[in-house]
Amino acid sequence: MKYLRLNFIFIFTLFLITFLFQPIDVFAKMVSIVKENINMRSGPGTKYQVKWKLGKGYPLIIVSQKGKWLNVKDFEGDTGWVYRTLTDTTPHLVVKRKKVNVRSGPGEKYGIISEAKYGVVFETLKKKGGFTGWVEVKHEKTGITGWIRRDLLWGW
C-alpha cells in the first residue's frame, strides 16, 4: 500500500512539473486575418482548393504549421490553411450566439448601444473579469465601440 501511495505521489508530481513548466508555445496560439477576402485552402499551397473566403480580423486557432502555411481552425470547428503573412496577432473576437447586445459599459446595468449577430467580428480593446467577464470591442466597419459579455464571443 505504501508503495502505491509513493508511486501515485511521484506520478502526480511529475505531471504537475511537466504541465507547469511547459513553454507557452505548447498552448494554442491564435491569429487574425489582416485584410478582406483571404482564402482558406484545403492544403498548404495555392494549388489547393479554396474552402472559404475570410474577412479582416477573423480569429483562428493555429493547429499546425507547414513552411509558411498555417493549418487553422475557426469558431465553428472548420479547418483549413492560410498563408502566414496574411495573419497577425491583433486580438479579435467573433459572435458565437444568434444575437448579442453591445453595451455602453461592462455589465448588464449599462445601456444597449447596438446589437451584433452570429459571425460578426470585433477587435478586442480591453478585457475585464476573465472568461466570465466583459470585453470592450470595436467593429471596424461601423466604428461602434462597446462591451459584450465574454462568454458570448469566441477568440481572444
ZINORVEN-V576252 format. One record per pair of residues at least 12 apart in sequence whose C-alpha atoms are under 10 Angstrom apart, sorted by the first residue. I is the first residue (numbers start at 1). J is the second residue. If there is no record, write none. Layout:
i=[I	I]
j=[J	J]
This chain:
i=[27	28	28	28	28	29	29	29	29	29	29	29	29	30	30	30	30	30	30	30	30	30	30	30	30	30	30	30	30	31	31	31	31	31	31	31	31	31	31	31	31	31	31	31	31	31	31	32	32	32	32	32	32	32	32	32	32	32	32	32	32	32	32	32	32	32	33	33	33	33	33	33	33	33	33	33	33	33	33	33	33	33	33	34	34	34	34	34	34	34	34	34	34	34	34	35	35	35	35	35	35	35	36	36	36	36	36	36	36	37	37	37	37	37	38	38	38	38	38	38	38	38	38	38	38	39	39	39	39	39	39	39	39	39	39	40	40	40	40	40	40	40	40	40	40	40	41	41	41	41	41	41	41	41	42	42	42	42	42	43	43	43	43	43	43	43	43	44	44	44	44	44	44	44	44	44	44	44	45	45	45	45	45	45	45	46	46	46	48	49	50	50	50	51	51	51	51	52	52	52	52	54	55	56	56	56	56	56	56	56	57	57	57	57	57	57	57	57	57	57	57	57	57	57	57	58	58	58	58	58	58	58	58	58	58	58	58	58	59	59	59	59	59	59	59	59	59	59	59	59	59	59	59	59	59	59	60	60	60	60	60	60	60	60	60	60	60	60	60	60	60	61	61	61	61	61	61	61	62	62	62	62	62	63	63	63	64	65	65	65	65	66	66	66	67	67	68	68	68	68	69	69	69	69	69	69	70	70	70	70	70	71	71	74	74	74	75	75	75	75	75	75	75	75	76	76	76	89	90	90	90	90	91	91	91	91	91	91	92	92	92	92	92	92	92	92	92	92	92	92	93	93	93	93	93	93	93	93	93	93	93	93	93	93	93	94	94	94	94	94	94	94	94	94	94	94	94	94	94	95	95	95	95	95	95	95	95	95	95	95	95	95	95	96	96	96	96	96	96	96	96	96	96	97	97	97	97	97	97	97	97	97	98	98	98	98	98	99	99	99	99	99	99	99	100	100	100	100	100	100	100	100	100	100	101	101	101	101	101	101	101	101	101	101	102	102	102	102	102	102	102	102	102	102	102	102	102	103	103	103	103	103	103	103	103	103	104	104	104	104	104	105	105	105	105	105	105	105	106	106	106	106	106	106	106	106	106	106	106	106	107	107	107	107	107	107	108	108	108	108	110	112	112	112	113	113	113	113	114	114	114	114	115	116	116	118	118	119	119	120	120	121	121	121	121	121	121	121	121	122	122	122	122	122	122	122	122	122	122	122	123	123	123	123	123	123	123	123	123	124	124	124	124	124	124	124	124	125	125	125	125	125	126	126	127	127	127	127	127	128	128	128	129	129	130	130	131	131	131	131	131	131	132	132	132	132	133	133	133	133	134	134	134	134	134	134	134	134	135	135	135	135	135	135	135	136	136	136]
j=[62	61	62	63	64	60	61	62	63	64	72	89	156	59	60	61	62	63	72	73	74	87	88	89	90	91	92	155	156	57	58	59	60	61	62	70	72	84	86	87	88	89	90	91	92	155	156	54	55	56	57	58	59	60	61	86	87	88	89	90	91	92	93	123	155	156	54	55	56	57	58	59	60	82	83	84	85	86	87	88	89	90	92	54	55	56	57	58	59	85	86	87	88	89	90	54	55	56	57	58	86	87	53	54	55	56	57	58	86	52	53	54	55	56	50	52	53	54	55	56	58	82	83	86	87	51	52	53	54	55	80	81	82	83	86	52	53	54	70	71	72	79	80	81	82	83	53	69	71	79	80	81	82	83	71	79	80	81	82	66	69	70	71	79	80	81	82	65	66	67	68	69	70	71	80	81	82	83	66	67	68	69	81	82	83	81	82	83	81	80	80	81	82	78	79	80	81	78	79	80	81	82	121	86	87	92	121	122	123	140	87	88	89	90	91	92	93	94	120	121	122	123	124	139	140	74	75	87	91	92	93	94	119	120	121	122	123	155	72	73	74	75	87	88	89	90	91	92	93	94	121	122	123	154	155	156	72	73	74	75	77	78	79	82	87	92	93	94	154	155	156	73	74	75	77	79	155	156	74	79	80	81	82	79	80	81	81	81	82	83	84	81	83	84	83	84	82	83	84	85	81	82	83	84	85	86	82	83	84	85	87	83	84	94	154	155	93	94	95	96	119	153	154	155	96	119	154	156	123	124	125	156	122	123	124	125	155	156	121	122	123	124	125	137	138	139	153	154	155	156	119	120	121	122	123	124	135	137	138	150	152	153	154	155	156	116	117	118	119	120	121	122	123	124	152	153	154	155	156	116	117	118	119	120	121	122	148	150	151	152	153	154	155	117	118	119	120	121	151	152	153	154	155	116	117	118	119	120	151	152	153	154	116	117	118	119	152	115	116	117	118	119	120	152	112	114	115	116	117	118	148	149	152	153	113	114	115	116	117	146	147	148	149	152	114	115	116	135	136	137	138	144	145	146	147	148	149	115	134	136	137	145	146	147	148	149	136	145	146	147	148	134	135	136	145	146	147	148	127	128	129	133	134	135	136	146	147	148	149	150	133	134	135	147	148	149	134	147	148	149	147	146	147	148	144	145	146	147	144	145	146	147	148	139	148	152	153	153	154	139	153	137	138	139	140	141	153	154	155	136	137	138	139	140	141	143	144	145	153	155	135	136	137	138	139	140	145	155	156	136	137	138	139	145	147	155	156	137	138	145	146	147	138	147	147	148	149	150	156	147	149	150	149	150	150	151	149	150	151	152	153	156	149	150	151	152	148	149	150	151	146	147	148	149	150	151	152	153	147	148	149	150	151	153	156	148	149	150]
